Amino acid sequence: MAMSKGDKVSWNTSQGKTHGRTVEQRTKRFTFEGQKFNASSDEPYWIVESDKTGARAAHKQSSLDPS
């Protein structure tokens, strides 16, 4: 599934399903808020922003659902 910056997506959290938007795609190893992620072109990550709180987090593209 192809995604673009600004797409509306949802993802699961311990509090339930969260909705937000994609902010930035990462395809190389990176650190975000003190955590290291092994992104690649085959398994990209997205920085997403919650609609409700504005908080940002990194998630594998495969864990995001279009909404």
N, C-alpha and C positions, 0 to 999 in steps of 0.2 A: 504494500500500500504506500503510495507516494504521499508525502506530507510537505506542506510549505509553511513558512513563517506566518503566523497569524491565524492558522487553522484552529477551529474550535474542537477540543478533544475532551475526553474524560479518562480517569484512571482510578484504580482502587487504592484506598488507604485503609489504615486500621479504623478510621472513623466512618468508613463507607466510601461511596463513589464521589469523586471530586470532579468538578468541571472547570475548564480554563482554556487557555490558548497557548499555542507553541510560540516560543520566543526566539530560540536559536538552536540550530542543529549542530551536533558535534560528531565528527567522524575519526577523531584521533584521541589517544589517551589524554585525559584531562583531570584536573582537580576542581571540585565545586563544593564550597562551604566545608572544606576540610576533608572531604571524601574523594578517593581516587576511583575513576571510572575507566574501563577499557573499551572505549568506543572504537568502531571501525566502519569502513564504508559498507561492509556486509551486515553490521549490527550497530546502526547509529543510535545515538542518544539525543534526546531533546531537552532543553531547558524549557520548562512549562511554568506558567503563572496562573495561580488559582483565581477564579472569578470572585470568589467569596472573600478571601483574605489578602490577595495580592502577593502571597508568599510564592517564592520560586523554588523549584526542585528539578533534579535531573532524573529522567526516566528513559528506559529503553523504548525505542519506537514500537517494538512488538507488544509493549504493555499499554499502549495508548489506543483508545477507541475513538473514531470520529463521532462527533455529536452534533 
